[in-house]
Amino acid sequence: MISIPHKTKQFLVLLIKVLIVAGAFYFIYNQLANNDKLDWVQFTAKFKKNQSVLGISFILLLSVLNRYFEILKWQNLASYIKPISVSEATKQVLAALTAGIFTPNGVGEYAGKALYYEKNETKQVVFLNLICNGIQMVLTVIIGIFGLLYFNAKYDVITTKTVVILFGVLILTFVILFSLKKIAIKGYSIEKLIHKINEVPKRIHQKNILLGICRYIVFSHQYYFLFLAFDVDLPYLTLMSAVTSVYFLASSLPTFQFLDFAVKGSVAIFFFGILGVNEWIVIFVSTLMWFLNVVLPVVIGSYYVLIFKSSTQPSPKEREA
């Protein structure tokens, strides 16, 4: 096995950190500067008309709460390995978010968090992060299905027959998965996964679910309040059913964090178009959601990436090199 000198390792780590941060900022700039669907003239006019220090502060508070609940979720789950402070959880979550911004479905987040732990804890970190993201996905799907059914009942987007077929396929998929739960692929099976999940104390799962619900309420209502700020006057249940449907369908599509607003924006255009909302408003609300909940945390996370120090210490020979 080739031994890399410690100074070379330090240089490579620094190079990787700079590339991650530079890449993150490039993708953010590219999406904001080259999106021809963003009508900045109309946005500026609407902003000047409805600007309010209290309103802006409230929207920013929701962004802070959204990420704070995610940090608390990770602190709670990481306690299964070892207790960590809120500040340490903040560092790990934001740095991992930055590392995952240009990876499919935020896969880089898993590796980003794992770097803060010993090598023998990597599998546990990846598994706990899977639970952290998994509960958010489950909540998005469950609430989104109810939202989609309510929206469909009012606007007949798809026929009743199609709804029945979709539910039938969903139920059949679950039946097949659980009937084959003992079949292992490369040593992994659904049964082993369920057993592994059950090893985590119930209090941790319960707190994870509660924090996941709180986070969902925050970011879905931030979407709702941004539409109100753009003078979209629709009944609460109608608007929220569209929001939950957008999150449900958009989260089902494989995407990159830096393209998140584009995916949600395209799905949102369909639903809010049915409600008669102007396309430019939908695009701007989706972009603002992405900016407030991804870009701003990534900016802070970039600092944590740059100051990152590996938890594994170099050997005496590597220090001498």
Secondary structure, DSSP 8 states (H G I E B T S, - for coil): -----HHHHHHHHHHHHHHHHHHHHHHHHHHHHS-TT--HHHHHHHHHHH--HHHHHHHHHHHHHHHHHHHHHHHHHHTTT----HHHHHHHHHHHHHHTTTSBTTTHHHHHHHTTS-GGGHHHHHHHHHHHHHHHHHHHHHHHHHHHHHHHHHH-SS-HHHHHHHHHHHHHHHHHHHHTTT--BTTB-HHHHHHHHHHS-HHHHHHHHHHHHHHHHHHHHHHHHHHHHTT----HHHHHHHHHHHHHHHHTS--BGGGHHHHHHHHHHHHHHHTT--HHHHHHHHHHHHIIIIIHHHHHHHHHHHT---SS---HHHHH-
